[in-house]
Amino acid sequence: MVSRYKSFVYVEDLSRHIGEQVTLRGWVYDKTAKGKLVFIKLRDGSGTVQCVLFKPNVDEAIAEAAAQLTQESSVEIIGTVRAEERAPGGVELDVQDVRIHQLSANYPITPKEHGVEFLMEHRHLWLRSTRQHAIMRVRAQVVKAIRDFFDGNGFKLQDSPIFTPNACEGTSTLFETDYFDLGKAYLTQSGQLYAEATAMALGRVYTFGPTFRAEKSKTRRHLTEFWMVEPEMAWFDLNDDMDLAEDLVEYIVQHVLATSQRELLALGRDISKLEKVRRPFHRMSYSEAVEWLNANNVKLNRKQADGTEIQVDFPWGEDFGAPQEEALMTQFEKPCIIHRYPSEVKAFYMKRDPEDSRVVLAMDMLAPEGAGEIIGGSQREDDHDALLARLRHEQLPEEAFQWYLDLRKFGSVPHAGFGLGLERTVKWITGAEHIREVIPFPRMIYRIVP
């Protein structure tokens, strides 16, 4: 929709104005001069267009203003839109006037190569680059797809608190703070427990917001602050949960393909791989996955008492790491759901499989192309006494979880849910090399600025 509250046109709308005189406002991405011609690449957040100034056609003052322009100068350019098949957006602008708002001096990010540390220090400016611009636009479309999917399928958005009195998944990965006179509080690891409560009121809900994990991890997949969408559904079992997860991911990918071709092209993404992301996805149990790993000689590094490492067959009961996940996904071109994990490697709230008490009704969705886990979920334990036993087994404070136990005392029903990591999903869809590229201002164990 084109806004009626502006006196200028956005680059992405120029194709609707061919032959018309328009006003553009933005920043100079690049400028070159050749004889009587000045070529100005102008970006405005919606896209980039080449503006061509022919000096004999304008006043000398306008030509001088164009000559002064530097990278990232803010400017208003008035001109006539002209169709140009060779241009990336199919149009160019014939310039009639240039009005400088501010001249930028010594912009630090130049077309030359810069190291990652330099770019991270200048993240507030790096976001303006073509690649980062494209990634952020895809991220926005992924967020829109998520909201559209749930809002269009009867779910109600319910916000969960950022401060919580207890851990959701593990006390070792909590950010702790003093909370007035009430003792310790923690930055949330997940909105799930609160989503379970609202699901008992509204049936189908989702939370969508920032979550925090104090994991001292430096992998390409880890952030200390990231965004998760977490649906929770009353009366759902594990199979319903997996079906919903497949529907959601298919919808997200197909939405991005429909809306972000220009961005994916700028990123050099192989779109044919994303086009294969259609239901049904692959599924295998944890036990089947362990059998596959061992049959395909995917070993586990095990440290011995003397500190040396040896390679051993993957033992049943061990959780998968990135090497195992990536190995498993070499056989698939679209996501795969691994389900029914050993209970000892999963969270206390997951329901045990009534047909095999060694495992819980849990599932993880792994994405192809080395992307790893993008979804983790489960059917929740709906029996009060079984949940209480799990709390005690994990030595978690019963008092802090009393409200959560109440959900199993007053009209408890089977229910399930999952969490989808926004940044991991965007990283996979865009083909980004590192997760720090897919959030505007990444927070990692060694970085909290800018």
C-alpha positions in Angstrom: 0.0 0.0 0.0 1.4 3.4 -0.9 1.2 5.9 1.9 -0.8 9.2 1.3 1.1 10.9 4.1 4.2 12.0 2.2 5.3 14.4 -0.4 7.8 12.1 -2.0 8.1 8.6 -3.6 9.9 5.5 -2.5 12.3 3.7 -4.8 10.3 0.5 -4.6 7.3 2.4 -6.1 9.0 4.0 -9.0 7.7 1.6 -11.6 4.3 3.0 -11.0 5.5 6.5 -12.0 7.2 6.0 -15.3 7.2 9.3 -17.3 6.3 11.3 -14.2 8.4 13.8 -12.2 8.9 12.6 -8.7 10.9 13.5 -5.5 13.2 10.9 -3.9 14.7 11.3 -0.5 17.5 9.1 0.7 21.3 8.5 1.0 24.0 8.3 -1.6 25.2 4.8 -1.9 27.7 5.5 -4.6 28.6 8.3 -7.1 30.6 8.3 -10.3 31.2 11.0 -13.0 31.9 10.5 -16.6 32.3 13.6 -18.8 29.0 15.5 -18.7 27.2 12.8 -16.8 27.0 12.2 -13.1 25.6 8.8 -11.9 24.2 8.8 -8.4 23.1 5.6 -6.8 20.4 6.6 -4.2 19.1 4.2 -1.5 16.1 5.1 0.6 15.5 1.9 2.6 13.0 0.5 0.1 15.6 0.0 -2.6 18.3 1.6 -4.7 18.0 3.4 -8.0 20.5 5.0 -10.4 19.9 8.7 -10.9 21.5 10.2 -14.0 22.4 13.9 -14.1 23.3 15.4 -17.5 25.1 18.7 -16.7 23.9 20.7 -19.7 20.3 20.0 -18.6 20.6 21.6 -15.2 21.7 24.9 -13.6 25.4 25.1 -12.7 24.5 25.2 -9.0 22.7 21.9 -9.3 25.7 20.3 -11.1 28.0 21.7 -8.3 25.7 20.2 -5.6 25.9 16.8 -7.3 29.7 17.1 -7.6 29.9 17.6 -3.8 28.0 14.4 -2.9 29.8 11.8 -0.9 29.0 8.3 0.2 26.0 8.3 2.7 25.2 12.0 2.2 21.5 12.6 2.7 19.8 14.2 -0.2 16.6 15.0 -2.0 16.6 14.4 -5.8 13.9 15.5 -8.2 13.7 13.9 -11.6 11.7 12.1 -14.2 11.3 8.3 -14.0 12.4 6.5 -17.1 12.1 2.8 -17.9 15.4 1.0 -18.3 15.5 -2.7 -18.7 19.2 -3.0 -17.9 18.7 -1.4 -14.5 18.1 -3.7 -11.4 14.7 -2.3 -10.7 13.8 -1.7 -14.4 13.9 2.1 -14.0 16.3 5.1 -13.7 15.8 8.7 -12.8 16.7 11.6 -15.1 17.8 14.3 -12.6 16.4 17.9 -12.7 17.4 19.0 -9.2 19.6 18.0 -6.2 19.0 19.3 -2.7 21.6 18.4 -0.1 20.4 17.8 3.4 23.8 16.8 4.9 27.1 16.0 3.4 28.8 12.9 4.9 32.5 13.1 5.6 34.9 10.2 5.9 32.3 7.4 6.0 34.1 4.5 7.6 32.7 1.6 5.6 34.1 1.9 2.1 33.8 -0.5 -0.9 37.1 -2.2 0.2 37.2 -5.3 2.3 36.8 -4.9 6.1 37.3 -7.4 8.9 34.4 -8.8 10.8 35.5 -7.0 14.1 35.6 -3.7 12.3 32.1 -4.3 10.8 30.7 -5.4 14.1 32.1 -2.2 15.8 30.3 -0.3 13.1 27.1 -2.4 13.1 25.0 0.7 13.2 26.4 1.7 9.8 27.0 -1.8 8.4 23.2 -2.3 8.3 23.2 0.1 5.3 25.2 -2.2 3.1 23.4 -4.1 0.3 23.8 -7.5 1.9 22.7 -6.5 5.4 19.8 -4.4 3.9 18.6 -7.5 2.1 18.8 -9.7 5.1 16.9 -7.3 7.3 14.1 -7.1 4.7 13.9 -10.9 4.6 13.8 -10.9 8.4 10.8 -8.5 8.3 9.0 -10.8 5.8 9.7 -13.8 8.0 8.2 -12.0 11.0 5.1 -11.0 8.9 4.7 -14.6 7.7 4.8 -15.9 11.3 2.2 -13.4 12.5 0.0 -13.9 9.4 0.1 -17.7 9.8 -1.0 -17.7 13.4 -3.4 -14.8 13.2 -5.0 -16.5 10.2 -5.4 -19.8 12.0 -7.3 -18.9 15.1 -4.4 -18.2 17.4 -4.3 -15.2 19.8 -1.1 -13.4 20.5 -0.4 -13.3 24.3 2.6 -11.5 25.6 4.7 -13.3 28.2 6.9 -11.5 30.9 10.6 -10.8 30.3 11.3 -11.0 34.1 10.5 -14.4 35.6 11.0 -15.9 39.1 12.3 -19.2 37.9 14.0 -21.1 35.1 12.1 -22.7 32.3 14.8 -25.1 31.0 18.0 -24.9 33.1 19.4 -22.8 35.9 22.9 -22.7 34.4 21.9 -20.5 31.4 20.0 -17.8 33.2 20.8 -14.0 33.4 20.1 -13.1 37.0 19.2 -9.7 38.4 18.0 -8.2 41.8 14.3 -7.5 41.7 13.6 -4.8 44.4 12.9 -6.5 47.7 11.6 -9.7 46.2 14.9 -11.4 45.7 16.3 -12.7 42.4 14.6 -12.5 39.0 15.8 -13.8 35.7 15.6 -12.8 32.1 13.2 -15.2 30.4 14.6 -18.3 28.5 11.1 -18.9 27.0 7.6 -17.7 27.1 6.3 -21.3 27.0 5.2 -21.8 30.6 3.1 -18.6 30.5 1.7 -19.6 27.1 0.5 -22.9 28.6 -1.5 -20.9 31.1 -3.1 -18.6 28.4 -3.7 -21.7 26.2 -5.9 -23.1 29.0 -7.9 -19.8 28.7 -7.9 -19.2 25.0 -7.3 -22.6 23.4 -4.7 -21.6 20.8 -2.1 -18.9 21.6 1.3 -17.8 20.6 4.0 -15.6 22.2 6.6 -13.7 20.2 9.4 -11.9 21.8 13.0 -11.8 23.0 14.5 -14.6 25.0 17.8 -14.8 26.8 20.3 -17.7 27.3 23.6 -17.2 29.2 25.3 -20.0 27.3 29.0 -19.4 26.8 28.9 -20.6 23.2 30.7 -19.1 20.3 29.1 -21.1 17.5 27.7 -19.6 14.3 24.2 -20.5 15.6 24.2 -18.9 19.1 23.2 -15.5 20.4 22.6 -14.5 24.1 19.5 -12.5 23.1 17.3 -13.8 20.3 13.6 -13.9 19.3 11.3 -16.8 19.5 7.8 -17.5 18.5 6.1 -20.1 20.7 2.6 -21.4 19.9 0.8 -23.4 22.6 -2.3 -25.5 21.9 -4.9 -27.1 24.2 -5.9 -30.6 23.2 -2.9 -31.1 20.8 -0.7 -34.2 21.0 2.8 -34.7 19.6 1.5 -35.6 16.1 -0.6 -32.4 16.0 2.4 -30.4 17.1 4.6 -31.8 14.4 1.9 -31.1 11.7 1.6 -27.5 12.9 5.4 -27.0 12.8 5.5 -28.3 9.2 2.7 -26.1 8.2 4.3 -23.0 9.7 7.8 -23.5 8.2 6.3 -24.3 4.7 4.2 -21.1 5.0 7.2 -18.9 6.0 9.5 -20.2 3.2 6.9 -19.9 0.5 5.9 -16.4 1.7 9.6 -15.3 1.5 9.8 -16.8 -2.0 6.7 -14.8 -3.0 7.8 -11.5 -1.5 11.6 -11.3 -1.4 12.9 -12.5 -4.8 15.0 -9.3 -5.2 16.6 -9.7 -1.7 17.3 -13.4 -2.2 18.9 -12.5 -5.6 21.1 -9.9 -3.9 22.2 -12.5 -1.4 23.1 -15.0 -4.1 20.7 -17.5 -2.5 19.9 -20.7 -4.4 16.2 -20.3 -4.6 15.7 -23.8 -6.1 16.6 -25.3 -2.7 14.0 -23.2 -0.9 11.4 -24.2 -3.5 11.7 -27.8 -2.3 10.5 -26.9 1.2 7.0 -28.3 0.9 5.1 -30.7 3.1 5.4 -33.5 4.0 8.8 -33.1 5.7 10.9 -36.1 6.7 10.5 -37.6 10.1 12.5 -40.1 12.1 12.6 -41.1 15.8 15.7 -40.4 17.9 16.4 -44.1 18.0 16.3 -44.4 14.2 18.6 -41.3 14.0 21.1 -43.0 16.3 21.0 -46.1 14.1 21.6 -44.0 11.0 24.6 -42.2 12.6 26.3 -45.5 13.5 25.5 -47.2 10.2 27.1 -44.2 8.5 30.2 -44.1 10.7 29.4 -40.7 12.3 31.5 -40.9 15.4 31.4 -39.0 18.7 34.5 -37.5 20.2 34.9 -38.7 23.8 37.4 -37.4 26.3 39.2 -40.0 28.4 40.4 -39.8 31.9 43.9 -38.9 30.8 42.6 -36.0 28.7 43.0 -37.6 25.3 40.1 -37.9 22.9 38.9 -41.0 21.1 36.1 -41.5 18.6 33.3 -43.9 19.6 30.0 -45.0 18.2 27.2 -42.6 19.0 25.6 -43.9 22.3 21.8 -44.1 22.7 20.9 -41.5 25.4 23.3 -38.8 24.3 21.9 -35.5 22.9 22.8 -34.5 19.4 25.2 -31.8 18.7 25.8 -29.8 15.6 28.1 -32.5 14.0 25.4 -35.1 14.4 22.6 -32.8 13.2 24.5 -31.8 10.1 25.4 -35.4 9.3 21.8 -36.5 9.6 20.6 -33.7 7.2 23.1 -34.6 4.4 20.4 -37.1 3.3 17.6 -34.6 3.0 16.8 -31.5 0.9 14.0 -30.3 3.1 13.5 -30.2 6.9 13.4 -33.3 9.0 11.7 -33.8 12.4 13.5 -35.9 15.0 11.1 -37.1 17.7 10.9 -39.1 20.9 14.2 -38.1 22.6 15.6 -39.7 25.8 13.9 -38.1 28.8 17.2 -37.4 30.5 18.4 -34.9 27.9 15.1 -33.0 27.7 13.2 -30.5 29.9 11.2 -31.5 33.0 7.8 -30.4 31.5 7.9 -32.9 28.5 5.5 -35.8 28.7 6.9 -39.3 28.7 5.9 -41.6 25.9 3.3 -44.1 27.4 4.7 -46.8 25.1 8.3 -46.2 26.1 9.1 -44.5 29.4 12.7 -44.0 28.4 11.7 -41.2 26.0 9.6 -38.1 26.0 7.1 -36.9 23.4 9.5 -34.3 22.1 10.5 -33.2 18.7 13.2 -31.0 17.0 13.0 -29.8 13.5 16.3 -29.7 11.6 16.7 -27.6 8.5 18.9 -28.6 5.6 22.1 -27.0 4.2 23.8 -27.1 7.6 21.3 -24.9 9.3 20.7 -27.2 12.2 17.8 -27.0 14.7 15.2 -24.3 14.0 12.3 -25.7 16.2 12.1 -27.5 19.5 8.8 -28.7 21.0 6.9 -31.3 22.8 3.7 -32.6 24.2 3.6 -31.2 27.7 3.1 -33.3 30.9 -0.5 -32.8 31.8 -0.5 -35.1 34.9 0.0 -33.2 38.2 1.8 -36.0 40.1 4.0 -36.9 37.2 5.0 -33.2 36.7 5.7 -32.8 40.4 7.9 -35.9 40.4 9.9 -34.4 37.5 10.3 -31.1 39.3 11.7 -32.9 42.3 13.9 -35.1 40.2 15.4 -31.9 38.7 15.6 -30.4 42.1 13.7 -27.3 41.0 11.9 -25.2 43.6 8.3 -26.4 44.0 7.1 -23.1 45.4 8.2 -21.1 42.4 6.4 -23.5 40.1 3.2 -23.8 42.1 1.2 -21.7 39.7 2.4 -24.0 36.9 1.3 -27.1 38.8 -2.1 -25.5 39.3 -2.7 -25.8 35.5 -2.7 -29.6 36.1 -5.2 -29.4 39.0 -8.0 -27.4 37.4 -9.2 -28.8 34.1 -5.9 -30.3 32.9 -6.0 -31.4 29.2 -3.4 -32.8 26.8 -1.5 -29.9 25.2 1.6 -29.3 23.2 3.7 -26.5 21.7 7.0 -25.5 20.3 9.5 -22.7 19.9 10.8 -21.5 16.5 14.0 -19.5 16.6 13.6 -16.4 14.4 17.3 -15.8 13.8 18.1 -19.4 13.0 15.2 -19.5 10.6 16.3 -16.3 8.9 19.9 -17.5 8.8 18.8 -20.6 6.9 16.5 -18.9 4.5 19.0 -16.2 3.6 22.0 -18.4 3.5 23.8 -16.1 6.0 27.2 -17.4 7.2 26.8 -16.4 10.8 23.8 -15.7 13.0 25.2 -12.3 13.9 24.2 -11.1 10.4 20.5 -11.7 10.9 19.6 -9.6 13.9 20.1 -5.8 13.8 22.3 -5.6 16.9 23.6 -9.0 18.0 24.3 -9.8 21.6 27.0 -12.5 22.0 29.2 -13.5 24.9 32.0 -11.1 23.7 29.8 -8.3 22.4 27.2 -5.9 23.8 27.9 -2.8 21.7 26.7 -0.9 19.8 
